[in-house]
Amino acid sequence: MIRPTLLASLMLVSCALAPPIASAASTAPVAATASAVPNPAAVKAARHAVSVYRKDIVDTLARLVSYNTVADPAVPSDRNPVHIAFKAALKAEAQRLGLDYTDHGWTVIIGLGQSSERVGVITHGDVQPVDPGKWKKSPFVLDRSSEPGKLLARGAEDDKGPIATALYAMKAIRDQGLPLSKRIELYVYMGEESDWGPLVEFLKTHQPPQVNITLDAEYPAVTAEKGYGTVAVTVPRAGAATPPAGEAYVAQFGGGFFGSQIPEDASALIANATPELEQAIRARGAAQQGMQYSFSWQEGDPSRSLAIKAKGVSAHSSKPEDGVNAVSMLADALAVRPWADTTAGAVVNFLNEMVGTGIYGEKFGRIAYRDSFMGPMSFAPTVIRQGQDGIEVSINMRRPQGKSSEQLTAEVQDALAQWQARRLPLARVTVKIGEPWVQKSAPQLPVLMKVFSYFTGIKDPQPVAVGGGTNSRLFPGAVSFGPAMPGKVYTGHSEHEFITEKQLLLNLQMYTAVLVELAR
């Protein structure tokens, strides 16, 4: 799923290339096809795939995750040596499996069959940043043993697991010698988490397939995605309160790793602290669910400076409910007394007064709202870092249809203005609001629902909406189909990313059957 640095303007470009936004009514239940059972050839190919390639698919996944394909801001993907090496490994895998391969720089296409009619499978080969210190083994070595049944690595779920699965689905179809009326094409884009621009440019001259599925979200199928947004402010040093002499004040506050991850780490330094203040903060923190705190008195001044480290649970920022936000919780733990508006103290006051521990923007003026299909807007602080002239606060927003970007921007600005009138001026205020997206024309949906129901046993599956943004927006008629099961925590972007072996093999069966159904 998409990284936070994707600009709102790019989101608008992508939406312009996709079918127009539909109303919530367009997401009504999708009728199943006449037969609730996939074609026998599709079922046979799926069974063949899982019986023959259950070990090979894991070995291929291990090779793919071994490449650290995090974006380098200084080196474009088509010149990045690690990305180039990853693509060489992909080429070797494709050729070994009897598939054709074409490298277009930022985009690789792996194909099966020859026809002007095509079925597209959309994935990405780049991954999100990672903190190696939080992993039992290297995040770029497939860990098959630390947690039995789980395959842990950066990219295991987002999105190298789906790439490996699609490769073996295509191989299984080739093994069966099935007559296909459509060519199958696996697209692997190398900038989904960092920069959609090259893909937008590529699709201006490259004709995409007529039917498309994206393997980058959830089952049963994703037909709507919230708009990505960011509210960023700097609490400046200039204009902040002078630390009160002899009184406790917040001297430092920070946390978070990158914008599309719910932060699991935060820290604060309280100057002129007392043991009584420590006990109060400890007690308030202990009442929170899912948080761990450590306290230490700064060396050389044991009675005056209290260092606090907070640990929560990281998650994809499109699903803040799956994580425990260490930034929000630490700010709340400090809410045991009023704090002077020093730079760091004002950050704590801003977080507590404008965000709190909620995830839906309930305290931020009038911005909170929800859509009947897409759900509520989420609003979560993700990165708090020291800048040159103050502390930068970045809040990640995922917003549904129901408000215009102009209205939402105005409401954000109004809430910020009211807070500044009460507290202190902010610097470098940035509000970027992307557009929500709804797919209203996806004739492949009945096939996806049929296959999903058959292989999972879940009756009457219906399309869903998600908070993340995928490249579905750029391909005609595309919807996401997996890899995560409904009701399960999506681990992409977290510091505990994995896919279970069971899910990997279930995905292999469903992808194989779907491609047979769509291409035969």
matplotlib code that plots the C-alpha trace (Angstrom):
import matplotlib.pyplot as plt

x = [0.0, 1.0, 3.6, 2.9, 5.1, 2.6, 1.4, -2.3, -1.8, -0.7, -3.7, -5.9, -4.1, -4.6, -8.3, -8.6, -7.4, -9.7, -13.5, -15.3, -16.2, -19.5, -22.0, -22.2, -25.2, -22.8, -21.2, -24.4, -24.1, -22.8, -24.9, -23.2, -22.9, -25.3, -22.9, -21.5, -18.7, -15.7, -15.1, -13.6, -10.5, -10.0, -10.4, -8.0, -5.3, -5.7, -5.3, -2.3, -0.6, -0.9, 0.1, 3.1, 4.5, 3.9, 7.6, 8.8, 6.6, 8.2, 11.7, 10.9, 9.5, 12.7, 14.7, 12.5, 12.5, 16.3, 16.5, 16.1, 13.9, 13.1, 13.2, 16.3, 15.3, 18.6, 18.5, 15.5, 14.3, 15.5, 19.0, 18.9, 21.4, 19.3, 16.1, 18.0, 19.3, 15.8, 14.4, 17.2, 16.0, 12.5, 13.6, 15.4, 12.3, 10.1, 12.3, 12.7, 8.9, 8.5, 7.1, 8.1, 9.6, 9.9, 11.7, 10.3, 12.5, 10.1, 7.7, 8.3, 5.7, 5.8, 3.4, 1.8, 0.2, -0.3, -3.5, -4.7, -7.2, -5.3, -5.9, -3.6, -2.3, -1.0, 1.6, 4.7, 8.2, 9.3, 8.8, 8.4, 11.3, 12.1, 13.9, 16.1, 16.4, 12.8, 13.0, 14.1, 16.1, 17.0, 13.8, 15.4, 15.8, 12.7, 12.2, 10.5, 11.3, 10.8, 7.0, 5.9, 3.5, 4.4, 6.8, 8.3, 10.1, 9.6, 7.4, 6.1, 2.5, 3.1, 3.8, 6.4, 4.3, 1.6, 4.3, 5.5, 1.9, 1.1, 4.2, 3.2, -0.4, 0.7, 3.1, 0.3, -1.9, 1.0, 1.5, -2.1, -1.9, -5.2, -6.4, -6.5, -8.4, -6.6, -3.0, -2.1, 0.3, 1.8, 2.8, 5.5, 5.9, 8.9, 7.6, 4.2, 5.3, 7.1, 6.3, 3.4, 4.6, 6.6, 3.6, 1.3, 3.7, 4.1, 0.4, 0.1, 1.9, 1.3, -2.1, -3.0, -5.0, -8.7, -9.4, -7.3, -7.0, -4.6, -3.0, -2.3, -5.2, -7.9, -10.5, -13.2, -12.5, -11.8, -14.0, -13.4, -10.3, -10.2, -8.2, -4.8, -4.1, -1.6, -1.9, 1.6, 2.6, 5.8, 5.7, 8.5, 11.2, 10.6, 7.5, 7.4, 7.3, 10.5, 11.0, 9.6, 12.4, 12.3, 9.1, 8.8, 8.5, 8.6, 12.1, 11.9, 9.1, 9.3, 8.3, 7.3, 9.2, 7.4, 4.1, 2.1, 3.0, 1.2, 4.2, 5.2, 7.9, 7.9, 10.0, 9.9, 12.3, 10.8, 13.1, 12.8, 10.8, 10.1, 9.5, 5.9, 5.5, 7.0, 4.6, 1.6, 2.8, 3.5, 0.0, -1.7, 0.4, -0.3, -4.1, -3.6, -4.1, -1.3, 1.4, 4.8, 6.8, 10.3, 11.5, 15.1, 16.6, 19.2, 22.8, 24.6, 21.3, 19.3, 16.8, 15.8, 15.4, 13.1, 13.5, 10.4, 10.3, 7.0, 6.3, 3.0, 2.2, 3.0, 0.4, -0.5, -1.7, -4.8, -5.8, -5.0, -7.3, -4.9, -2.1, -1.4, -0.2, 2.8, 2.8, -0.8, -0.5, 2.7, 1.1, -1.9, 0.3, 1.8, -1.6, -1.3, -0.8, -0.8, 2.4, 3.9, 4.0, 7.7, 8.2, 8.0, 5.3, 3.2, 3.5, 2.1, -0.7, -1.5, -1.7, -3.9, -6.2, -6.5, -6.1, -6.2, -6.1, -9.0, -8.4, -11.3, -10.5, -13.2, -11.3, -10.0, -12.7, -15.5, -13.5, -14.9, -17.3, -18.1, -19.6, -22.1, -19.9, -16.4, -16.6, -15.2, -12.3, -9.2, -6.8, -3.6, -0.3, 2.5, 5.8, 7.0, 10.6, 12.9, 13.4, 15.8, 13.5, 11.1, 9.3, 7.4, 4.1, 2.7, -0.8, -2.0, -5.5, -7.6, -10.9, -14.0, -16.4, -18.9, -17.0, -15.2, -11.5, -12.3, -14.7, -12.3, -9.3, -11.3, -12.4, -8.8, -7.6, -10.3, -9.5, -5.8, -6.6, -8.7, -5.9, -3.3, -5.5, -5.6, -2.0, 0.8, 1.4, 2.4, 4.9, 4.9, 1.3, 0.7, -2.7, -2.7, -6.0, -6.2, -9.5, -11.3, -11.9, -14.7, -14.7, -18.1, -17.4, -15.7, -17.4, -14.9, -16.4, -18.8, -15.9, -13.9, -16.8, -17.4, -13.8, -13.4, -16.6, -15.6, -12.1, -12.9, -16.4, -17.6, -21.1, -22.4, -19.1, -19.5, -17.0, -15.4, -13.7, -10.2, -8.3, -5.2, -4.5, -3.4, -2.5, -6.0, -6.8, -4.6, -5.8, -9.2, -11.8, -9.3, -10.2, -8.0, -8.2, -6.3, -3.8, -5.3, -8.4, -11.3, -11.1, -7.4, -4.8, -2.9, 0.8, 2.3, 4.1, 4.4, 7.6, 6.1, 5.2, 4.4, 2.1, 1.2, 2.1, -1.6, -2.7, 0.1, -1.2, -4.9, -3.9, -2.2, -5.3, -7.6, -5.3, -4.8, -8.6, -9.4, -6.8, -8.2, -11.7, -10.8, -8.5, -10.1]
y = [0.0, 3.6, 5.4, 8.8, 10.9, 10.4, 14.0, 14.8, 16.1, 12.7, 11.1, 13.5, 12.6, 8.9, 9.4, 11.2, 8.1, 5.7, 5.5, 8.4, 8.5, 6.8, 7.2, 4.8, 3.2, 1.9, -0.4, -2.4, -6.2, -8.0, -10.8, -14.1, -15.9, -18.6, -21.3, -20.9, -23.3, -22.3, -24.0, -27.6, -26.6, -23.7, -25.9, -28.5, -26.0, -24.6, -28.0, -28.7, -25.4, -26.1, -29.7, -29.2, -25.8, -25.5, -25.6, -23.7, -20.7, -20.3, -20.6, -18.0, -15.6, -16.1, -14.9, -11.9, -10.6, -10.8, -7.6, -4.4, -2.5, 0.5, 3.6, 5.7, 9.4, 10.1, 7.3, 6.7, 3.1, 2.5, 3.4, 1.9, -1.1, -3.0, -2.5, -3.6, -6.7, -7.5, -7.2, -9.5, -12.1, -11.7, -12.2, -15.4, -16.7, -15.9, -17.6, -20.6, -20.9, -20.6, -17.0, -14.1, -11.0, -7.3, -4.6, -1.0, 0.6, 1.3, -1.4, -5.0, -7.2, -11.0, -12.7, -16.0, -16.5, -14.3, -12.4, -8.8, -9.5, -9.4, -9.9, -7.8, -8.7, -5.6, -5.7, -3.8, -4.8, -1.9, -2.0, 0.3, 1.4, -1.0, -0.9, -4.0, -3.8, -4.7, -8.0, -11.4, -12.0, -9.7, -8.3, -9.2, -12.9, -15.0, -16.1, -19.5, -20.7, -17.9, -18.2, -21.6, -21.3, -17.7, -16.4, -13.1, -10.6, -7.1, -7.5, -11.0, -9.6, -6.2, -7.1, -9.8, -12.6, -11.7, -11.5, -15.0, -16.3, -14.8, -16.4, -19.9, -19.4, -18.6, -21.6, -23.9, -22.7, -23.2, -26.8, -27.6, -26.5, -24.8, -23.0, -19.3, -16.7, -13.9, -13.2, -13.0, -10.2, -9.7, -6.0, -5.4, -1.6, -0.5, 2.8, 2.2, 3.0, 6.2, 7.7, 7.0, 9.5, 7.1, 4.7, 7.5, 8.5, 4.9, 4.4, 7.4, 5.4, 1.8, 0.3, -1.6, -4.8, -4.7, -6.7, -6.1, -7.2, -5.7, -8.0, -5.3, -5.1, -7.4, -10.0, -10.5, -7.6, -3.9, -1.5, 1.7, 3.4, 6.3, 9.4, 9.9, 13.1, 14.8, 17.6, 18.8, 21.7, 22.9, 24.0, 26.7, 27.5, 31.2, 32.3, 29.3, 29.9, 30.2, 27.2, 28.1, 28.5, 25.6, 24.1, 20.8, 21.3, 19.1, 19.6, 17.0, 15.0, 12.8, 9.6, 7.7, 6.3, 7.1, 8.6, 5.5, 3.6, 3.9, 4.6, 2.1, 4.3, 7.7, 9.4, 12.5, 14.3, 16.1, 18.7, 19.6, 16.4, 15.0, 11.5, 12.4, 13.5, 10.3, 8.3, 10.2, 9.6, 5.9, 5.5, 7.1, 5.1, 1.9, 2.4, 2.4, -0.8, -2.2, 0.2, -0.4, 2.4, 2.7, 5.5, 6.7, 9.6, 11.3, 10.6, 13.4, 15.1, 12.2, 14.4, 16.8, 15.2, 12.3, 10.3, 8.3, 5.8, 4.5, 1.4, 0.7, -1.5, -0.5, -0.9, 0.3, 3.9, 3.1, 0.8, 2.7, 0.5, -2.4, -0.6, 1.2, 4.7, 5.4, 9.1, 9.7, 7.5, 9.1, 12.5, 11.3, 9.8, 13.2, 14.8, 14.6, 18.4, 21.6, 22.1, 25.4, 26.0, 25.4, 23.9, 20.3, 21.2, 22.8, 19.6, 17.6, 20.2, 20.1, 16.3, 16.1, 19.0, 18.3, 14.6, 12.7, 8.9, 8.6, 7.8, 9.5, 13.2, 13.7, 16.5, 18.3, 20.9, 19.7, 17.5, 14.1, 12.3, 8.9, 7.3, 4.5, 2.2, 3.6, 4.1, 6.9, 9.2, 8.2, 10.8, 9.7, 11.3, 9.3, 11.3, 13.8, 14.9, 17.7, 20.1, 23.0, 25.6, 23.5, 20.2, 18.9, 17.1, 15.0, 13.6, 10.9, 11.2, 8.6, 10.1, 8.7, 10.2, 12.6, 15.9, 17.9, 18.5, 22.2, 21.8, 19.5, 21.8, 24.7, 22.8, 21.8, 25.3, 26.6, 24.1, 25.1, 28.8, 28.3, 26.4, 29.0, 31.7, 29.8, 28.7, 30.0, 30.5, 27.5, 27.5, 25.7, 24.5, 22.1, 20.4, 17.9, 16.0, 13.3, 12.1, 9.0, 6.5, 4.1, 1.6, 1.4, -0.7, -4.1, -6.9, -9.4, -9.1, -12.0, -14.3, -13.0, -13.5, -17.0, -18.1, -16.6, -18.2, -21.6, -21.8, -20.2, -21.5, -17.9, -17.5, -14.4, -12.4, -8.7, -6.0, -3.9, -0.5, 0.1, 3.0, 2.4, 3.4, 1.0, 1.1, -0.1, 3.6, 3.7, 0.5, 0.3, -1.6, -2.8, -4.0, -5.4, -9.2, -10.1, -11.0, -10.4, -12.1, -10.1, -9.6, -10.3, -7.7, -6.5, -6.6, -4.7, -1.5, -2.9, -4.1, -7.5, -8.2, -11.8, -14.0, -17.4, -20.5, -21.4, -18.1, -18.1, -21.5, -20.4, -17.3, -19.5, -21.6, -18.5, -16.6, -19.6, -20.3, -16.6, -16.3, -19.4, -18.1, -14.6, -15.8, -18.9]
z = [0.0, -0.6, 1.3, 2.9, 0.6, -2.3, -2.9, -3.0, -6.5, -7.7, -6.1, -8.1, -11.3, -10.5, -9.9, -13.2, -14.9, -13.1, -13.5, -11.9, -8.2, -7.5, -4.7, -1.9, -3.7, -6.4, -3.8, -3.3, -3.0, -6.1, -7.4, -7.8, -11.1, -12.0, -10.7, -7.2, -8.0, -10.2, -13.5, -13.0, -14.9, -12.4, -9.4, -10.9, -11.6, -8.1, -6.5, -8.8, -7.7, -4.0, -4.2, -6.4, -5.5, -1.7, -1.0, -4.1, -3.5, 0.0, -1.5, -4.1, -1.5, 0.5, -2.6, -3.2, 0.4, 0.5, -1.5, 0.5, -2.0, 0.2, -1.9, -1.9, -2.3, -4.0, -6.5, -8.8, -9.0, -12.5, -11.5, -8.0, -7.9, -5.3, -7.4, -10.5, -8.7, -7.5, -11.0, -12.2, -9.7, -10.9, -14.4, -13.4, -11.6, -14.6, -17.1, -14.8, -14.7, -18.4, -18.4, -20.5, -19.0, -20.0, -18.1, -18.6, -15.9, -13.0, -14.2, -15.0, -16.9, -16.6, -19.0, -20.0, -23.4, -26.5, -27.1, -27.6, -24.8, -21.4, -17.7, -15.5, -12.0, -10.3, -7.6, -6.4, -5.5, -3.3, 0.4, 3.4, 5.7, 8.5, 11.9, 11.9, 15.7, 16.2, 14.4, 15.8, 12.7, 9.7, 8.1, 4.8, 5.6, 5.5, 9.1, 9.0, 12.5, 15.1, 15.1, 13.6, 10.8, 10.0, 7.4, 8.7, 6.5, 5.2, 2.1, 3.1, 2.9, 1.2, -1.6, -2.3, -1.0, -3.6, -6.4, -5.5, -5.4, -8.8, -10.4, -9.2, -10.2, -13.7, -13.6, -12.5, -15.3, -17.8, -16.5, -17.1, -20.8, -20.5, -23.7, -22.7, -24.7, -22.8, -22.0, -18.3, -17.3, -13.9, -13.3, -10.7, -10.1, -8.1, -6.6, -5.2, -1.6, -2.6, -6.0, -8.3, -10.9, -13.1, -13.3, -14.2, -17.0, -18.1, -18.5, -20.8, -23.5, -22.4, -23.0, -19.7, -19.7, -20.1, -16.9, -13.8, -10.2, -7.6, -5.0, -2.4, 0.1, 1.4, 0.5, -0.6, -3.0, -2.4, -4.4, -2.5, -0.9, 1.4, 0.3, 1.8, 3.6, 5.9, 8.4, 9.3, 11.6, 13.2, 16.8, 16.7, 19.2, 18.4, 20.3, 22.6, 26.4, 28.3, 30.6, 34.0, 36.6, 39.1, 37.7, 35.8, 32.1, 28.9, 27.5, 24.7, 23.0, 19.8, 18.2, 15.1, 12.1, 8.9, 7.9, 7.0, 10.1, 13.5, 15.8, 18.4, 19.9, 21.6, 24.2, 26.4, 28.8, 31.7, 33.3, 37.0, 37.6, 41.0, 42.2, 42.8, 39.2, 38.0, 40.1, 38.7, 35.1, 35.8, 37.2, 34.3, 31.8, 33.6, 33.1, 29.3, 27.3, 25.2, 26.4, 28.0, 29.7, 31.0, 33.3, 34.1, 35.8, 33.6, 34.6, 36.4, 37.5, 39.1, 40.9, 38.1, 34.6, 34.0, 30.7, 29.5, 26.8, 25.5, 23.4, 21.7, 18.7, 15.1, 12.4, 8.9, 9.3, 7.2, 10.1, 13.3, 15.2, 14.7, 16.5, 19.8, 19.0, 21.3, 20.5, 21.4, 24.5, 25.8, 25.4, 27.3, 30.1, 30.6, 31.0, 34.8, 35.2, 33.0, 30.9, 29.9, 26.2, 25.7, 22.2, 23.5, 26.0, 23.3, 21.2, 24.2, 24.7, 21.0, 20.8, 24.0, 23.1, 19.3, 18.9, 22.2, 22.2, 19.7, 16.0, 14.2, 14.6, 17.2, 19.0, 16.0, 15.5, 13.2, 10.9, 12.0, 9.7, 8.3, 5.1, 5.3, 3.1, 3.5, 7.2, 9.4, 8.6, 10.6, 12.0, 13.7, 14.6, 13.0, 13.2, 15.7, 15.0, 15.9, 13.0, 12.5, 14.0, 16.1, 16.5, 13.4, 14.0, 11.2, 11.3, 8.9, 7.6, 5.7, 4.6, 3.0, 0.5, 2.0, 2.2, -0.4, -0.1, 0.1, 3.0, 4.9, 4.3, 5.6, 8.7, 9.4, 9.0, 11.3, 14.0, 13.8, 13.9, 17.1, 18.8, 17.9, 19.3, 22.6, 22.7, 20.3, 16.6, 14.5, 11.7, 8.3, 8.4, 5.6, 4.7, 1.9, 1.2, -1.4, -3.0, -2.0, -4.8, -5.6, -8.4, -10.0, -13.0, -12.3, -14.3, -12.8, -9.3, -9.5, -10.4, -7.5, -5.1, -6.4, -6.1, -2.6, -1.3, -2.8, -1.3, 2.1, 2.8, 3.5, 2.2, 0.3, 0.4, -0.5, -1.6, 1.1, 1.5, 2.9, 4.3, 2.2, -1.4, -4.1, -7.8, -8.5, -9.1, -12.2, -14.0, -15.8, -13.8, -11.2, -7.7, -5.0, -4.3, -1.1, 0.2, 3.7, 5.0, 6.3, 10.1, 10.3, 11.2, 8.1, 9.0, 6.1, 7.2, 10.7, 12.5, 12.7, 9.0, 8.1, 6.1, 7.4, 5.3, 5.4, 4.0, 1.3, 0.0, 0.2, -1.8, -4.3, -4.8, -5.2, -7.5, -9.7, -10.0, -10.6, -13.4, -15.1, -14.8, -16.1, -18.9, -20.3]

ax = plt.figure().add_subplot(projection="3d")
ax.plot(x, y, z, "-o")
ax.set_aspect("equal")
plt.show()
